[in-house]
Amino acid sequence: MALFKKRTVGKPGEWYYCLVHHKVEEGPECPAKDRFGPYGTREEADHAMQTAQERNLEWETDPKWHDKPPEQED
């Protein structure tokens, strides 16, 4: 007999994008490590990879996240 129940975090009405199966899920079907979300709508979850790509590009080009190169002495 198991002492602990296996619980999935989340609830119906929350949308997730599964990174393993490349599909949108209502309520989590896959483990948290394999999904993005929760999203408020199915459409937002459906565009999760595009959103992530856009955010990564923003962060990669944000000067606040890059140290200035050390100044060379002559």
PQR file of N, CA, C, O and H, with PARSE charges and radii, in Angstrom:
ATOM      1  N   MET A   1       0.827  -1.177   0.000 -0.4000 1.5000
ATOM      2  CA  MET A   1       0.000   0.000   0.000 -0.0000 2.0000
ATOM      3  C   MET A   1       0.875   1.244   0.000  0.5500 1.7000
ATOM      4  O   MET A   1       1.793   1.366   0.810 -0.5500 1.4000
ATOM      5  N   ALA A   2       0.588   2.158  -0.902 -0.4000 1.5000
ATOM      6  CA  ALA A   2       1.367   3.383  -1.008 -0.0000 2.0000
ATOM      7  C   ALA A   2       1.005   4.345   0.116  0.5500 1.7000
ATOM      8  O   ALA A   2      -0.161   4.489   0.482 -0.5500 1.4000
ATOM      9  H   ALA A   2      -0.158   2.058  -1.560  0.4000 1.0000
ATOM     10  N   LEU A   3       2.025   4.996   0.652 -0.4000 1.5000
ATOM     11  CA  LEU A   3       1.789   5.979   1.712 -0.0000 2.0000
ATOM     12  C   LEU A   3       1.377   7.327   1.145  0.5500 1.7000
ATOM     13  O   LEU A   3       0.650   8.087   1.786 -0.5500 1.4000
ATOM     14  H   LEU A   3       2.973   4.879   0.355  0.4000 1.0000
ATOM     15  N   PHE A   4       1.843   7.613  -0.049 -0.4000 1.5000
ATOM     16  CA  PHE A   4       1.563   8.912  -0.659 -0.0000 2.0000
ATOM     17  C   PHE A   4       0.898   8.712  -2.007  0.5500 1.7000
ATOM     18  O   PHE A   4       1.261   7.815  -2.769 -0.5500 1.4000
ATOM     19  H   PHE A   4       2.434   6.996  -0.569  0.4000 1.0000
ATOM     20  N   LYS A   5      -0.060   9.540  -2.286 -0.4000 1.5000
ATOM     21  CA  LYS A   5      -0.694   9.507  -3.603 -0.0000 2.0000
ATOM     22  C   LYS A   5       0.147  10.321  -4.564  0.5500 1.7000
ATOM     23  O   LYS A   5       0.699  11.357  -4.193 -0.5500 1.4000
ATOM     24  H   LYS A   5      -0.355  10.268  -1.667  0.4000 1.0000
ATOM     25  N   LYS A   6       0.245   9.859  -5.789 -0.4000 1.5000
ATOM     26  CA  LYS A   6       0.918  10.638  -6.819 -0.0000 2.0000
ATOM     27  C   LYS A   6      -0.043  11.731  -7.262  0.5500 1.7000
ATOM     28  O   LYS A   6      -1.133  11.445  -7.758 -0.5500 1.4000
ATOM     29  H   LYS A   6      -0.204   9.018  -6.091  0.4000 1.0000
ATOM     30  N   ARG A   7       0.360  12.969  -7.083 -0.4000 1.5000
ATOM     31  CA  ARG A   7      -0.514  14.085  -7.394 -0.0000 2.0000
ATOM     32  C   ARG A   7       0.036  14.868  -8.566  0.5500 1.7000
ATOM     33  O   ARG A   7       1.239  15.117  -8.644 -0.5500 1.4000
ATOM     34  H   ARG A   7       1.245  13.201  -6.680  0.4000 1.0000
ATOM     35  N   THR A   8      -0.813  15.246  -9.452 -0.4000 1.5000
ATOM     36  CA  THR A   8      -0.440  16.114 -10.561 -0.0000 2.0000
ATOM     37  C   THR A   8      -0.879  17.520 -10.195  0.5500 1.7000
ATOM     38  O   THR A   8      -2.029  17.742  -9.817 -0.5500 1.4000
ATOM     39  H   THR A   8      -1.790  15.043  -9.389  0.4000 1.0000
ATOM     40  N   VAL A   9       0.035  18.464 -10.309 -0.4000 1.5000
ATOM     41  CA  VAL A   9      -0.279  19.836  -9.957 -0.0000 2.0000
ATOM     42  C   VAL A   9      -1.006  20.497 -11.111  0.5500 1.7000
ATOM     43  O   VAL A   9      -0.654  20.274 -12.269 -0.5500 1.4000
ATOM     44  H   VAL A   9       0.969  18.284 -10.617  0.4000 1.0000
ATOM     45  N   GLY A  10      -1.994  21.293 -10.824 -0.4000 1.5000
ATOM     46  CA  GLY A  10      -2.753  21.994 -11.844 -0.0000 2.0000
ATOM     47  C   GLY A  10      -4.206  21.603 -11.785  0.5500 1.7000
ATOM     48  O   GLY A  10      -4.607  20.729 -11.016 -0.5500 1.4000
ATOM     49  H   GLY A  10      -2.280  21.475  -9.883  0.4000 1.0000
ATOM     50  N   LYS A  11      -4.985  22.263 -12.610 -0.4000 1.5000
ATOM     51  CA  LYS A  11      -6.417  21.983 -12.610 -0.0000 2.0000
ATOM     52  C   LYS A  11      -7.003  22.232 -13.983  0.5500 1.7000
ATOM     53  O   LYS A  11      -6.399  22.936 -14.793 -0.5500 1.4000
ATOM     54  H   LYS A  11      -4.659  22.973 -13.235  0.4000 1.0000
ATOM     55  N   PRO A  12      -8.162  21.673 -14.259 -0.5600 1.5000
ATOM     56  CA  PRO A  12      -8.813  21.927 -15.544  0.2800 2.0000
ATOM     57  C   PRO A  12      -9.030  23.430 -15.738  0.5500 1.7000
ATOM     58  O   PRO A  12      -9.291  24.159 -14.780 -0.5500 1.4000
ATOM     59  N   GLY A  13      -8.921  23.872 -16.964 -0.4000 1.5000
ATOM     60  CA  GLY A  13      -9.037  25.295 -17.262 -0.0000 2.0000
ATOM     61  C   GLY A  13      -7.678  25.959 -17.373  0.5500 1.7000
ATOM     62  O   GLY A  13      -7.568  27.087 -17.854 -0.5500 1.4000
ATOM     63  H   GLY A  13      -8.709  23.281 -17.742  0.4000 1.0000
ATOM     64  N   GLU A  14      -6.643  25.262 -16.930 -0.4000 1.5000
ATOM     65  CA  GLU A  14      -5.274  25.731 -17.133 -0.0000 2.0000
ATOM     66  C   GLU A  14      -4.710  24.953 -18.308  0.5500 1.7000
ATOM     67  O   GLU A  14      -4.918  23.745 -18.425 -0.5500 1.4000
ATOM     68  H   GLU A  14      -6.732  24.345 -16.540  0.4000 1.0000
ATOM     69  N   TRP A  15      -4.006  25.642 -19.164 -0.4000 1.5000
ATOM     70  CA  TRP A  15      -3.480  25.028 -20.380 -0.0000 2.0000
ATOM     71  C   TRP A  15      -1.961  24.944 -20.313  0.5500 1.7000
ATOM     72  O   TRP A  15      -1.298  25.842 -19.795 -0.5500 1.4000
ATOM     73  H   TRP A  15      -3.837  26.623 -19.069  0.4000 1.0000
ATOM     74  N   TYR A  16      -1.429  23.864 -20.836 -0.4000 1.5000
ATOM     75  CA  TYR A  16       0.010  23.602 -20.830 -0.0000 2.0000
ATOM     76  C   TYR A  16       0.457  23.172 -22.219  0.5500 1.7000
ATOM     77  O   TYR A  16      -0.343  22.700 -23.027 -0.5500 1.4000
ATOM     78  H   TYR A  16      -1.968  23.134 -21.256  0.4000 1.0000
ATOM     79  N   TYR A  17       1.755  23.344 -22.485 -0.4000 1.5000
ATOM     80  CA  TYR A  17       2.335  22.829 -23.720 -0.0000 2.0000
ATOM     81  C   TYR A  17       3.354  21.770 -23.324  0.5500 1.7000
ATOM     82  O   TYR A  17       4.317  22.069 -22.617 -0.5500 1.4000
ATOM     83  H   TYR A  17       2.405  23.728 -21.829  0.4000 1.0000
ATOM     84  N   CYS A  18       3.151  20.532 -23.773 -0.4000 1.5000
ATOM     85  CA  CYS A  18       4.041  19.425 -23.453 -0.0000 2.0000
ATOM     86  C   CYS A  18       5.230  19.444 -24.415  0.5500 1.7000
ATOM     87  O   CYS A  18       5.061  19.409 -25.633 -0.5500 1.4000
ATOM     88  H   CYS A  18       2.369  20.288 -24.347  0.4000 1.0000
ATOM     89  N   LEU A  19       6.434  19.502 -23.843 -0.4000 1.5000
ATOM     90  CA  LEU A  19       7.658  19.545 -24.642 -0.0000 2.0000
ATOM     91  C   LEU A  19       8.041  18.176 -25.197  0.5500 1.7000
ATOM     92  O   LEU A  19       8.799  18.091 -26.163 -0.5500 1.4000
ATOM     93  H   LEU A  19       6.572  19.531 -22.853  0.4000 1.0000
ATOM     94  N   VAL A  20       7.532  17.119 -24.604 -0.4000 1.5000
ATOM     95  CA  VAL A  20       7.844  15.765 -25.060 -0.0000 2.0000
ATOM     96  C   VAL A  20       6.935  15.368 -26.222  0.5500 1.7000
ATOM     97  O   VAL A  20       7.399  14.861 -27.243 -0.5500 1.4000
ATOM     98  H   VAL A  20       6.916  17.188 -23.819  0.4000 1.0000
ATOM     99  N   HIS A  21       5.642  15.604 -26.051 -0.4000 1.5000
ATOM    100  CA  HIS A  21       4.668  15.189 -27.054 -0.0000 2.0000
ATOM    101  C   HIS A  21       4.311  16.284 -28.058  0.5500 1.7000
ATOM    102  O   HIS A  21       3.591  16.037 -29.025 -0.5500 1.4000
ATOM    103  H   HIS A  21       5.265  16.015 -25.221  0.4000 1.0000
ATOM    104  N   HIS A  22       4.822  17.504 -27.821 -0.4000 1.5000
ATOM    105  CA  HIS A  22       4.572  18.647 -28.706 -0.0000 2.0000
ATOM    106  C   HIS A  22       3.081  18.859 -28.917  0.5500 1.7000
ATOM    107  O   HIS A  22       2.595  18.958 -30.043 -0.5500 1.4000
ATOM    108  H   HIS A  22       5.406  17.706 -27.035  0.4000 1.0000
ATOM    109  N   LYS A  23       2.360  18.926 -27.777 -0.4000 1.5000
ATOM    110  CA  LYS A  23       0.920  19.135 -27.876 -0.0000 2.0000
ATOM    111  C   LYS A  23       0.423  19.962 -26.698  0.5500 1.7000
ATOM    112  O   LYS A  23       1.089  20.064 -25.667 -0.5500 1.4000
ATOM    113  H   LYS A  23       2.754  18.846 -26.862  0.4000 1.0000
ATOM    114  N   VAL A  24      -0.746  20.546 -26.866 -0.4000 1.5000
ATOM    115  CA  VAL A  24      -1.402  21.332 -25.834 -0.0000 2.0000
ATOM    116  C   VAL A  24      -2.229  20.396 -24.960  0.5500 1.7000
ATOM    117  O   VAL A  24      -2.893  19.487 -25.457 -0.5500 1.4000
ATOM    118  H   VAL A  24      -1.287  20.463 -27.703  0.4000 1.0000
ATOM    119  N   GLU A  25      -2.176  20.636 -23.637 -0.4000 1.5000
ATOM    120  CA  GLU A  25      -2.930  19.818 -22.685 -0.0000 2.0000
ATOM    121  C   GLU A  25      -3.775  20.725 -21.802  0.5500 1.7000
ATOM    122  O   GLU A  25      -3.320  21.793 -21.394 -0.5500 1.4000
ATOM    123  H   GLU A  25      -1.636  21.375 -23.234  0.4000 1.0000
ATOM    124  N   GLU A  26      -4.992  20.309 -21.508 -0.4000 1.5000
ATOM    125  CA  GLU A  26      -5.794  21.029 -20.509 -0.0000 2.0000
ATOM    126  C   GLU A  26      -5.596  20.320 -19.188  0.5500 1.7000
ATOM    127  O   GLU A  26      -5.825  19.116 -19.066 -0.5500 1.4000
ATOM    128  H   GLU A  26      -5.361  19.441 -21.840  0.4000 1.0000
ATOM    129  N   GLY A  27      -5.162  21.093 -18.193 -0.4000 1.5000
ATOM    130  CA  GLY A  27      -4.749  20.438 -16.954 -0.0000 2.0000
ATOM    131  C   GLY A  27      -3.506  19.647 -17.280  0.5500 1.7000
ATOM    132  O   GLY A  27      -3.372  19.187 -18.414 -0.5500 1.4000
ATOM    133  H   GLY A  27      -4.975  22.071 -18.293  0.4000 1.0000
ATOM    134  N   PRO A  28      -2.614  19.468 -16.377 -0.5600 1.5000
ATOM    135  CA  PRO A  28      -1.373  18.787 -16.735  0.2800 2.0000
ATOM    136  C   PRO A  28      -1.583  17.292 -16.930  0.5500 1.7000
ATOM    137  O   PRO A  28      -2.196  16.620 -16.100 -0.5500 1.4000
ATOM    138  N   GLU A  29      -1.071  16.796 -18.025 -0.4000 1.5000
ATOM    139  CA  GLU A  29      -1.069  15.354 -18.276 -0.0000 2.0000
ATOM    140  C   GLU A  29       0.337  14.807 -18.077  0.5500 1.7000
ATOM    141  O   GLU A  29       0.512  13.661 -17.661 -0.5500 1.4000
ATOM    142  H   GLU A  29      -0.573  17.342 -18.699  0.4000 1.0000
ATOM    143  N   CYS A  30       1.333  15.626 -18.374 -0.4000 1.5000
ATOM    144  CA  CYS A  30       2.727  15.211 -18.286 -0.0000 2.0000
ATOM    145  C   CYS A  30       3.394  15.879 -17.079  0.5500 1.7000
ATOM    146  O   CYS A  30       2.872  16.861 -16.551 -0.5500 1.4000
ATOM    147  H   CYS A  30       1.191  16.556 -18.712  0.4000 1.0000
ATOM    148  N   PRO A  31       4.547  15.350 -16.638 -0.5600 1.5000
ATOM    149  CA  PRO A  31       5.246  15.925 -15.489  0.2800 2.0000
ATOM    150  C   PRO A  31       5.650  17.383 -15.734  0.5500 1.7000
ATOM    151  O   PRO A  31       5.838  17.803 -16.876 -0.5500 1.4000
ATOM    152  N   ALA A  32       5.779  18.134 -14.659 -0.4000 1.5000
ATOM    153  CA  ALA A  32       6.117  19.560 -14.748 -0.0000 2.0000
ATOM    154  C   ALA A  32       7.422  19.798 -15.493  0.5500 1.7000
ATOM    155  O   ALA A  32       7.561  20.806 -16.185 -0.5500 1.4000
ATOM    156  H   ALA A  32       5.627  17.793 -13.731  0.4000 1.0000
ATOM    157  N   LYS A  33       8.372  18.893 -15.365 -0.4000 1.5000
ATOM    158  CA  LYS A  33       9.664  19.078 -16.035 -0.0000 2.0000
ATOM    159  C   LYS A  33       9.548  19.015 -17.551  0.5500 1.7000
ATOM    160  O   LYS A  33      10.468  19.421 -18.261 -0.5500 1.4000
ATOM    161  H   LYS A  33       8.259  18.073 -14.803  0.4000 1.0000
ATOM    162  N   ASP A  34       8.426  18.509 -18.050 -0.4000 1.5000
ATOM    163  CA  ASP A  34       8.245  18.328 -19.486 -0.0000 2.0000
ATOM    164  C   ASP A  34       7.231  19.283 -20.094  0.5500 1.7000
ATOM    165  O   ASP A  34       6.740  19.031 -21.195 -0.5500 1.4000
ATOM    166  H   ASP A  34       7.679  18.179 -17.472  0.4000 1.0000
ATOM    167  N   ARG A  35       6.903  20.374 -19.407 -0.4000 1.5000
ATOM    168  CA  ARG A  35       5.861  21.242 -19.960 -0.0000 2.0000
ATOM    169  C   ARG A  35       6.108  22.710 -19.638  0.5500 1.7000
ATOM    170  O   ARG A  35       6.800  23.050 -18.678 -0.5500 1.4000
ATOM    171  H   ARG A  35       7.302  20.578 -18.513  0.4000 1.0000
ATOM    172  N   PHE A  36       5.525  23.567 -20.464 -0.4000 1.5000
ATOM    173  CA  PHE A  36       5.452  25.009 -20.226 -0.0000 2.0000
ATOM    174  C   PHE A  36       4.039  25.313 -19.760  0.5500 1.7000
ATOM    175  O   PHE A  36       3.087  24.663 -20.193 -0.5500 1.4000
ATOM    176  H   PHE A  36       4.963  23.291 -21.243  0.4000 1.0000
ATOM    177  N   GLY A  37       3.899  26.281 -18.893 -0.4000 1.5000
ATOM    178  CA  GLY A  37       2.565  26.711 -18.479 -0.0000 2.0000
ATOM    179  C   GLY A  37       2.489  26.871 -16.989  0.5500 1.7000
ATOM    180  O   GLY A  37       3.486  26.668 -16.296 -0.5500 1.4000
ATOM    181  H   GLY A  37       4.673  26.809 -18.541  0.4000 1.0000
ATOM    182  N   PRO A  38       1.364  27.221 -16.489 -0.5600 1.5000
ATOM    183  CA  PRO A  38       0.063  27.220 -17.146  0.2800 2.0000
ATOM    184  C   PRO A  38      -0.183  28.494 -17.937  0.5500 1.7000
ATOM    185  O   PRO A  38       0.375  29.551 -17.641 -0.5500 1.4000
ATOM    186  N   TYR A  39      -1.016  28.371 -18.933 -0.4000 1.5000
ATOM    187  CA  TYR A  39      -1.471  29.485 -19.755 -0.0000 2.0000
ATOM    188  C   TYR A  39      -2.966  29.654 -19.533  0.5500 1.7000
ATOM    189  O   TYR A  39      -3.662  28.704 -19.175 -0.5500 1.4000
ATOM    190  H   TYR A  39      -1.469  27.513 -19.174  0.4000 1.0000
ATOM    191  N   GLY A  40      -3.449  30.861 -19.747 -0.4000 1.5000
ATOM    192  CA  GLY A  40      -4.862  31.150 -19.531 -0.0000 2.0000
ATOM    193  C   GLY A  40      -5.777  30.622 -20.609  0.5500 1.7000
ATOM    194  O   GLY A  40      -6.954  30.368 -20.355 -0.5500 1.4000
ATOM    195  H   GLY A  40      -2.884  31.633 -20.039  0.4000 1.0000
ATOM    196  N   THR A  41      -5.245  30.450 -21.828 -0.4000 1.5000
ATOM    197  CA  THR A  41      -6.072  29.972 -22.934 -0.0000 2.0000
ATOM    198  C   THR A  41      -5.329  28.895 -23.724  0.5500 1.7000
ATOM    199  O   THR A  41      -4.107  28.767 -23.644 -0.5500 1.4000
ATOM    200  H   THR A  41      -4.288  30.656 -22.034  0.4000 1.0000
ATOM    201  N   ARG A  42      -6.100  28.134 -24.482 -0.4000 1.5000
ATOM    202  CA  ARG A  42      -5.517  27.107 -25.348 -0.0000 2.0000
ATOM    203  C   ARG A  42      -4.607  27.747 -26.401  0.5500 1.7000
ATOM    204  O   ARG A  42      -3.558  27.198 -26.738 -0.5500 1.4000
ATOM    205  H   ARG A  42      -7.092  28.239 -24.547  0.4000 1.0000
ATOM    206  N   GLU A  43      -5.014  28.909 -26.915 -0.4000 1.5000
ATOM    207  CA  GLU A  43      -4.230  29.585 -27.959 -0.0000 2.0000
ATOM    208  C   GLU A  43      -2.859  30.010 -27.428  0.5500 1.7000
ATOM    209  O   GLU A  43      -1.851  29.873 -28.121 -0.5500 1.4000
ATOM    210  H   GLU A  43      -5.866  29.355 -26.641  0.4000 1.0000
ATOM    211  N   GLU A  44      -2.828  30.526 -26.195 -0.4000 1.5000
ATOM    212  CA  GLU A  44      -1.539  30.910 -25.610 -0.0000 2.0000
ATOM    213  C   GLU A  44      -0.629  29.692 -25.484  0.5500 1.7000
ATOM    214  O   GLU A  44       0.557  29.763 -25.808 -0.5500 1.4000
ATOM    215  H   GLU A  44      -3.647  30.636 -25.632  0.4000 1.0000
ATOM    216  N   ALA A  45      -1.178  28.584 -25.016 -0.4000 1.5000
ATOM    217  CA  ALA A  45      -0.389  27.358 -24.878 -0.0000 2.0000
ATOM    218  C   ALA A  45       0.082  26.855 -26.240  0.5500 1.7000
ATOM    219  O   ALA A  45       1.192  26.339 -26.364 -0.5500 1.4000
ATOM    220  H   ALA A  45      -2.141  28.526 -24.753  0.4000 1.0000
ATOM    221  N   ASP A  46      -0.756  27.003 -27.255 -0.4000 1.5000
ATOM    222  CA  ASP A  46      -0.420  26.558 -28.601 -0.0000 2.0000
ATOM    223  C   ASP A  46       0.760  27.340 -29.170  0.5500 1.7000
ATOM    224  O   ASP A  46       1.489  26.828 -30.019 -0.5500 1.4000
ATOM    225  H   ASP A  46      -1.659  27.422 -27.154  0.4000 1.0000
ATOM    226  N   HIS A  47       0.954  28.572 -28.711 -0.4000 1.5000
ATOM    227  CA  HIS A  47       2.057  29.410 -29.185 -0.0000 2.0000
ATOM    228  C   HIS A  47       3.223  29.451 -28.192  0.5500 1.7000
ATOM    229  O   HIS A  47       4.052  30.359 -28.257 -0.5500 1.4000
ATOM    230  H   HIS A  47       0.362  28.988 -28.021  0.4000 1.0000
ATOM    231  N   ALA A  48       3.295  28.491 -27.284 -0.4000 1.5000
ATOM    232  CA  ALA A  48       4.306  28.491 -26.228 -0.0000 2.0000
ATOM    233  C   ALA A  48       5.732  28.500 -26.780  0.5500 1.7000
ATOM    234  O   ALA A  48       6.578  29.245 -26.287 -0.5500 1.4000
ATOM    235  H   ALA A  48       2.621  27.754 -27.232  0.4000 1.0000
ATOM    236  N   MET A  49       6.001  27.694 -27.780 -0.4000 1.5000
ATOM    237  CA  MET A  49       7.360  27.630 -28.326 -0.0000 2.0000
ATOM    238  C   MET A  49       7.750  28.942 -29.008  0.5500 1.7000
ATOM    239  O   MET A  49       8.891  29.389 -28.894 -0.5500 1.4000
ATOM    240  H   MET A  49       5.313  27.089 -28.181  0.4000 1.0000
ATOM    241  N   GLN A  50       6.811  29.551 -29.707 -0.4000 1.5000
ATOM    242  CA  GLN A  50       7.079  30.839 -30.346 -0.0000 2.0000
ATOM    243  C   GLN A  50       7.327  31.908 -29.288  0.5500 1.7000
ATOM    244  O   GLN A  50       8.242  32.719 -29.428 -0.5500 1.4000
ATOM    245  H   GLN A  50       5.883  29.188 -29.800  0.4000 1.0000
ATOM    246  N   THR A  51       6.528  31.914 -28.245 -0.4000 1.5000
ATOM    247  CA  THR A  51       6.704  32.874 -27.156 -0.0000 2.0000
ATOM    248  C   THR A  51       8.063  32.690 -26.500  0.5500 1.7000
ATOM    249  O   THR A  51       8.756  33.670 -26.225 -0.5500 1.4000
ATOM    250  H   THR A  51       5.784  31.255 -28.131  0.4000 1.0000
ATOM    251  N   ALA A  52       8.447  31.449 -26.248 -0.4000 1.5000
ATOM    252  CA  ALA A  52       9.741  31.174 -25.633 -0.0000 2.0000
ATOM    253  C   ALA A  52      10.884  31.646 -26.533  0.5500 1.7000
ATOM    254  O   ALA A  52      11.864  32.216 -26.054 -0.5500 1.4000
ATOM    255  H   ALA A  52       7.884  30.654 -26.471  0.4000 1.0000
ATOM    256  N   GLN A  53      10.754  31.407 -27.820 -0.4000 1.5000
ATOM    257  CA  GLN A  53      11.794  31.836 -28.767 -0.0000 2.0000
ATOM    258  C   GLN A  53      11.913  33.363 -28.784  0.5500 1.7000
ATOM    259  O   GLN A  53      13.024  33.893 -28.801 -0.5500 1.4000
ATOM    260  H   GLN A  53       9.958  30.944 -28.209  0.4000 1.0000
ATOM    261  N   GLU A  54      10.794  34.063 -28.778 -0.4000 1.5000
ATOM    262  CA  GLU A  54      10.811  35.529 -28.763 -0.0000 2.0000
ATOM    263  C   GLU A  54      11.438  36.054 -27.474  0.5500 1.7000
ATOM    264  O   GLU A  54      12.229  36.996 -27.508 -0.5500 1.4000
ATOM    265  H   GLU A  54       9.892  33.632 -28.764  0.4000 1.0000
ATOM    266  N   ARG A  55      11.094  35.455 -26.351 -0.4000 1.5000
ATOM    267  CA  ARG A  55      11.671  35.892 -25.067 -0.0000 2.0000
ATOM    268  C   ARG A  55      13.159  35.612 -25.008  0.5500 1.7000
ATOM    269  O   ARG A  55      13.921  36.436 -24.504 -0.5500 1.4000
ATOM    270  H   ARG A  55      10.451  34.690 -26.323  0.4000 1.0000
ATOM    271  N   ASN A  56      13.587  34.465 -25.515 -0.4000 1.5000
ATOM    272  CA  ASN A  56      15.019  34.163 -25.543 -0.0000 2.0000
ATOM    273  C   ASN A  56      15.778  35.184 -26.375  0.5500 1.7000
ATOM    274  O   ASN A  56      16.860  35.623 -25.983 -0.5500 1.4000
ATOM    275  H   ASN A  56      12.967  33.795 -25.925  0.4000 1.0000
ATOM    276  N   LEU A  57      15.227  35.563 -27.514 -0.4000 1.5000
ATOM    277  CA  LEU A  57      15.864  36.549 -28.363 -0.0000 2.0000
ATOM    278  C   LEU A  57      15.960  37.898 -27.648  0.5500 1.7000
ATOM    279  O   LEU A  57      16.988  38.572 -27.721 -0.5500 1.4000
ATOM    280  H   LEU A  57      14.348  35.207 -27.832  0.4000 1.0000
ATOM    281  N   GLU A  58      14.887  38.288 -26.958 -0.4000 1.5000
ATOM    282  CA  GLU A  58      14.908  39.539 -26.188 -0.0000 2.0000
ATOM    283  C   GLU A  58      16.013  39.506 -25.145  0.5500 1.7000
ATOM    284  O   GLU A  58      16.761  40.473 -25.002 -0.5500 1.4000
ATOM    285  H   GLU A  58      14.052  37.741 -26.899  0.4000 1.0000
ATOM    286  N   TRP A  59      16.121  38.401 -24.414 -0.4000 1.5000
ATOM    287  CA  TRP A  59      17.122  38.312 -23.355 -0.0000 2.0000
ATOM    288  C   TRP A  59      18.538  38.269 -23.925  0.5500 1.7000
ATOM    289  O   TRP A  59      19.456  38.851 -23.346 -0.5500 1.4000
ATOM    290  H   TRP A  59      15.512  37.615 -24.529  0.4000 1.0000
ATOM    291  N   GLU A  60      18.719  37.593 -25.040 -0.4000 1.5000
ATOM    292  CA  GLU A  60      20.046  37.502 -25.655 -0.0000 2.0000
ATOM    293  C   GLU A  60      20.528  38.848 -26.165  0.5500 1.7000
ATOM    294  O   GLU A  60      21.733  39.092 -26.218 -0.5500 1.4000
ATOM    295  H   GLU A  60      17.973  37.120 -25.510  0.4000 1.0000
ATOM    296  N   THR A  61      19.606  39.728 -26.541 -0.4000 1.5000
ATOM    297  CA  THR A  61      19.995  41.024 -27.089 -0.0000 2.0000
ATOM    298  C   THR A  61      19.828  42.161 -26.074  0.5500 1.7000
ATOM    299  O   THR A  61      20.044  43.323 -26.420 -0.5500 1.4000
ATOM    300  H   THR A  61      18.627  39.530 -26.498  0.4000 1.0000
ATOM    301  N   ASP A  62      19.452  41.852 -24.844 -0.4000 1.5000
ATOM    302  CA  ASP A  62      19.265  42.871 -23.813 -0.0000 2.0000
ATOM    303  C   ASP A  62      20.620  43.227 -23.209  0.5500 1.7000
ATOM    304  O   ASP A  62      21.271  42.369 -22.613 -0.5500 1.4000
ATOM    305  H   ASP A  62      19.277  40.909 -24.563  0.4000 1.0000
ATOM    306  N   PRO A  63      21.054  44.480 -23.352 -0.5600 1.5000
ATOM    307  CA  PRO A  63      22.380  44.852 -22.844  0.2800 2.0000
ATOM    308  C   PRO A  63      22.500  44.726 -21.322  0.5500 1.7000
ATOM    309  O   PRO A  63      23.612  44.615 -20.807 -0.5500 1.4000
ATOM    310  N   LYS A  64      21.392  44.740 -20.603 -0.4000 1.5000
ATOM    311  CA  LYS A  64      21.456  44.599 -19.146 -0.0000 2.0000
ATOM    312  C   LYS A  64      21.938  43.210 -18.732  0.5500 1.7000
ATOM    313  O   LYS A  64      22.405  43.032 -17.607 -0.5500 1.4000
ATOM    314  H   LYS A  64      20.488  44.830 -21.021  0.4000 1.0000
ATOM    315  N   TRP A  65      21.833  42.228 -19.621 -0.4000 1.5000
ATOM    316  CA  TRP A  65      22.208  40.868 -19.275 -0.0000 2.0000
ATOM    317  C   TRP A  65      23.609  40.498 -19.747  0.5500 1.7000
ATOM    318  O   TRP A  65      24.036  39.355 -19.586 -0.5500 1.4000
ATOM    319  H   TRP A  65      21.453  42.373 -20.535  0.4000 1.0000
ATOM    320  N   HIS A  66      24.322  41.451 -20.325 -0.4000 1.5000
ATOM    321  CA  HIS A  66      25.658  41.159 -20.830 -0.0000 2.0000
ATOM    322  C   HIS A  66      26.666  42.077 -20.157  0.5500 1.7000
ATOM    323  O   HIS A  66      26.469  43.290 -20.091 -0.5500 1.4000
ATOM    324  H   HIS A  66      23.976  42.380 -20.455  0.4000 1.0000
ATOM    325  N   ASP A  67      27.741  41.492 -19.660 -0.4000 1.5000
ATOM    326  CA  ASP A  67      28.803  42.292 -19.068 -0.0000 2.0000
ATOM    327  C   ASP A  67      29.579  42.988 -20.169  0.5500 1.7000
ATOM    328  O   ASP A  67      29.706  42.480 -21.283 -0.5500 1.4000
ATOM    329  H   ASP A  67      27.900  40.506 -19.713  0.4000 1.0000
ATOM    330  N   LYS A  68      30.090  44.153 -19.836 -0.4000 1.5000
ATOM    331  CA  LYS A  68      30.916  44.863 -20.804 -0.0000 2.0000
ATOM    332  C   LYS A  68      32.266  44.155 -20.873  0.5500 1.7000
ATOM    333  O   LYS A  68      32.771  43.678 -19.857 -0.5500 1.4000
ATOM    334  H   LYS A  68      29.986  44.566 -18.932  0.4000 1.0000
ATOM    335  N   PRO A  69      32.847  44.085 -22.060 -0.5600 1.5000
ATOM    336  CA  PRO A  69      34.177  43.448 -22.150  0.2800 2.0000
ATOM    337  C   PRO A  69      35.198  44.273 -21.390  0.5500 1.7000
ATOM    338  O   PRO A  69      35.089  45.499 -21.353 -0.5500 1.4000
ATOM    339  N   PRO A  70      36.187  43.632 -20.783 -0.5600 1.5000
ATOM    340  CA  PRO A  70      37.193  44.388 -20.031  0.2800 2.0000
ATOM    341  C   PRO A  70      37.972  45.307 -20.971  0.5500 1.7000
ATOM    342  O   PRO A  70      38.308  44.941 -22.097 -0.5500 1.4000
ATOM    343  N   GLU A  71      38.243  46.498 -20.476 -0.4000 1.5000
ATOM    344  CA  GLU A  71      39.009  47.461 -21.288 -0.0000 2.0000
ATOM    345  C   GLU A  71      40.461  47.058 -21.291  0.5500 1.7000
ATOM    346  O   GLU A  71      41.028  46.684 -20.264 -0.5500 1.4000
ATOM    347  H   GLU A  71      37.970  46.796 -19.561  0.4000 1.0000
ATOM    348  N   GLN A  72      41.048  47.140 -22.461 -0.4000 1.5000
ATOM    349  CA  GLN A  72      42.461  46.761 -22.589 -0.0000 2.0000
ATOM    350  C   GLN A  72      43.339  47.961 -22.303  0.5500 1.7000
ATOM    351  O   GLN A  72      43.034  49.091 -22.683 -0.5500 1.4000
ATOM    352  H   GLN A  72      40.587  47.443 -23.295  0.4000 1.0000
ATOM    353  N   GLU A  73      44.454  47.677 -21.613 -0.4000 1.5000
ATOM    354  CA  GLU A  73      45.421  48.739 -21.327 -0.0000 2.0000
ATOM    355  C   GLU A  73      46.474  48.763 -22.415  0.5500 1.7000
ATOM    356  O   GLU A  73      46.869  47.722 -22.938 -0.5500 1.4000
ATOM    357  H   GLU A  73      44.702  46.759 -21.304  0.4000 1.0000
ATOM    358  N   ASP A  74      46.920  49.952 -22.747 -0.4000 1.5000
ATOM    359  CA  ASP A  74      47.986  50.082 -23.753 -0.0000 2.0000
ATOM    360  C   ASP A  74      49.291  50.347 -23.092  0.5500 1.7000
ATOM    361  O   ASP A  74      50.309  50.486 -23.771 -0.5500 1.4000
ATOM    362  H   ASP A  74      46.599  50.799 -22.322  0.4000 1.0000
TER
END
